[in-house]
Amino acid sequence: MQKRNRVNSGNITIKGIRQGLLVTLGGGDWDRELARLESHLGENPAFFHGGQVALDVGERALTHAQIERVRSMVAHHQVEMWALLSTNPVTQSAARELGLVIELTSRRKAESASAQPSGQEDAKGPREEAIVVRRTLRSGQSLRHPGHIVIIGDVNPGAEVVAGGDILVWGRVRGLVHAGALGDEDAVICALDLAPTQLRIGGHIARSPEERPGQLMPEKASVRDGQIVAVPWPGE
C-alpha cells in the first residue's frame, strides 16, 4: 500500500488523530490559507461532513474575530472545530476565551494516533499507512480517516466508514462505505460479505443489487471504465 495517512492540499496537511482530524495550515498569507481550506472542504464534503477538526495555525497571532471567522467557515461545511493549536500566546489566549481547546493531551501521541472522533470506535494498529479497528461498527457510529482503514468486524446498517484511501473489512458490510473520499479513484473496498446500503469510491456511487446470489463470497470493489464494479476477492 502507498502511504496516504498524511494528506496534503497545497500548504494544508490533514492527519488522523483520536479526536478526529488535525488540519495544519501553511505559513503563508492567512486569507489565502483560509481560502484553500474552504476550497478543500467544499471539494470533499463526504469526507469532512459531520466531522471534528483541530486546527493548527502555527505561530500566527490571531484575534477573536479571525478565530470566529474560521470556526464559522468550517461550521458552514458541517464540521466542528473543537481545538485551535498555536505557539503564539496571543492566539492561545483568544482561543481559550472562545472555549476552544488549545493543546492536545499528548501532541506526539495524537499526531501518530488513529482517527477517533467522539462516539467513534477505537482504532489500533500501524499508524503510518492505516488504522485497524477491531470491533463491529454499529448503527449511528462513523469512522473517518485520511489514509486506509482496516476493520476486523462488521459494518452494520446505519454505520458509516469514510477513508481517504482503501477500506478492507474482515467481516460483513451492511452500512455506508466510502473509499478514496479525498478524490482517489484508484482506491478499493474489500469485504468478506459486501452488501452495503451505499458504496462510494471517489466521486462514484453504487448500491448492492436487491437480489444476491445464495452463496456469498469475498468481493473487491473498484472503479473501472467510470463505474464501480465488484469482483471475487482475491481474483479479477
Solvent accessible surface area in square Angstrom, and as a share of the most:
residue,aa,sasa,rsa
1,M,133,0.59
2,Q,140,0.62
3,K,137,0.58
4,R,53,0.19
5,N,18,0.09
6,R,131,0.48
7,V,25,0.14
8,N,100,0.51
9,S,31,0.20
10,G,68,0.66
11,N,72,0.37
12,I,0,0.00
13,T,21,0.12
14,I,0,0.00
15,K,26,0.11
16,G,2,0.02
17,I,0,0.00
18,R,72,0.26
19,Q,55,0.24
20,G,1,0.01
21,L,5,0.03
22,L,4,0.02
23,V,3,0.02
24,T,48,0.28
25,L,10,0.05
26,G,13,0.13
27,G,84,0.80
28,G,27,0.26
29,D,74,0.38
30,W,28,0.10
31,D,77,0.40
32,R,117,0.43
33,E,0,0.00
34,L,7,0.03
35,A,61,0.48
36,R,83,0.30
37,L,4,0.02
38,E,72,0.32
39,S,55,0.35
40,H,13,0.06
41,L,4,0.02
42,G,40,0.39
43,E,125,0.56
44,N,13,0.07
45,P,81,0.51
46,A,27,0.21
47,F,0,0.00
48,F,2,0.01
49,H,98,0.44
50,G,56,0.54
51,G,5,0.05
52,Q,37,0.16
53,V,6,0.03
54,A,0,0.00
55,L,3,0.01
56,D,15,0.08
57,V,1,0.01
58,G,29,0.28
59,E,146,0.65
60,R,39,0.14
61,A,61,0.48
62,L,3,0.02
63,T,75,0.43
64,H,81,0.36
65,A,76,0.59
66,Q,58,0.26
67,I,0,0.00
68,E,66,0.30
69,R,125,0.46
70,V,0,0.00
71,R,64,0.23
72,S,68,0.44
73,M,25,0.11
74,V,3,0.02
75,A,54,0.42
76,H,137,0.61
77,H,42,0.19
78,Q,104,0.46
79,V,4,0.02
80,E,91,0.41
81,M,5,0.02
82,W,48,0.17
83,A,0,0.00
84,L,1,0.00
85,L,2,0.01
86,S,11,0.07
87,T,101,0.59
88,N,30,0.15
89,P,98,0.62
90,V,93,0.53
91,T,0,0.00
92,Q,53,0.24
93,S,44,0.29
94,A,5,0.04
95,A,0,0.00
96,R,141,0.51
97,E,118,0.53
98,L,39,0.19
99,G,66,0.63
100,L,11,0.05
101,V,63,0.36
102,I,36,0.18
103,E,128,0.58
104,L,3,0.02
105,T,135,0.78
106,S,47,0.30
107,R,98,0.36
108,R,213,0.78
109,K,123,0.52
110,A,7,0.05
111,E,63,0.28
112,S,57,0.37
113,A,6,0.05
114,S,0,0.00
115,A,0,0.00
116,Q,32,0.14
117,P,9,0.05
118,S,93,0.60
119,G,62,0.60
120,Q,19,0.08
121,E,10,0.04
122,D,56,0.29
123,A,0,0.00
124,K,105,0.45
125,G,20,0.19
126,P,94,0.59
127,R,70,0.26
128,E,111,0.50
129,E,55,0.25
130,A,10,0.08
131,I,1,0.00
132,V,17,0.10
133,V,0,0.00
134,R,140,0.51
135,R,116,0.42
136,T,32,0.18
137,L,0,0.00
138,R,144,0.52
139,S,81,0.52
140,G,72,0.69
141,Q,50,0.22
142,S,25,0.16
143,L,0,0.00
144,R,14,0.05
145,H,0,0.00
146,P,1,0.01
147,G,0,0.00
148,H,1,0.00
149,I,0,0.00
150,V,29,0.17
151,I,0,0.00
152,I,79,0.40
153,G,17,0.16
154,D,43,0.22
155,V,0,0.00
156,N,41,0.21
157,P,77,0.49
158,G,50,0.48
159,A,3,0.02
160,E,47,0.21
161,V,0,0.00
162,V,2,0.01
163,A,0,0.00
164,G,4,0.04
165,G,0,0.00
166,D,19,0.10
167,I,1,0.00
168,L,45,0.22
169,V,0,0.00
170,W,144,0.50
171,G,10,0.10
172,R,137,0.50
173,V,0,0.00
174,R,64,0.23
175,G,0,0.00
176,L,37,0.18
177,V,0,0.00
178,H,8,0.03
179,A,0,0.00
180,G,0,0.00
181,A,9,0.07
182,L,33,0.16
183,G,54,0.52
184,D,34,0.17
185,E,79,0.35
186,D,127,0.66
187,A,0,0.00
188,V,35,0.20
189,I,0,0.00
190,C,9,0.05
191,A,0,0.00
192,L,56,0.28
193,D,7,0.04
194,L,11,0.05
195,A,14,0.11
196,P,7,0.05
197,T,73,0.42
198,Q,23,0.10
199,L,9,0.04
200,R,60,0.22
201,I,0,0.00
202,G,9,0.09
203,G,70,0.68
204,H,44,0.20
205,I,103,0.52
206,A,30,0.23
207,R,166,0.61
208,S,32,0.21
209,P,92,0.58
210,E,179,0.80
211,E,157,0.70
212,R,75,0.27
213,P,96,0.60
214,G,84,0.80
215,Q,146,0.65
216,L,81,0.40
217,M,91,0.40
218,P,49,0.31
219,E,37,0.17
220,K,43,0.18
221,A,1,0.00
222,S,17,0.11
223,V,32,0.18
224,R,99,0.36
225,D,151,0.78
226,G,49,0.47
227,Q,112,0.50
228,I,27,0.14
229,V,43,0.25
230,A,52,0.41
231,V,21,0.12
232,P,66,0.41
233,W,53,0.19
234,P,122,0.77
235,G,41,0.40
236,E,147,0.66
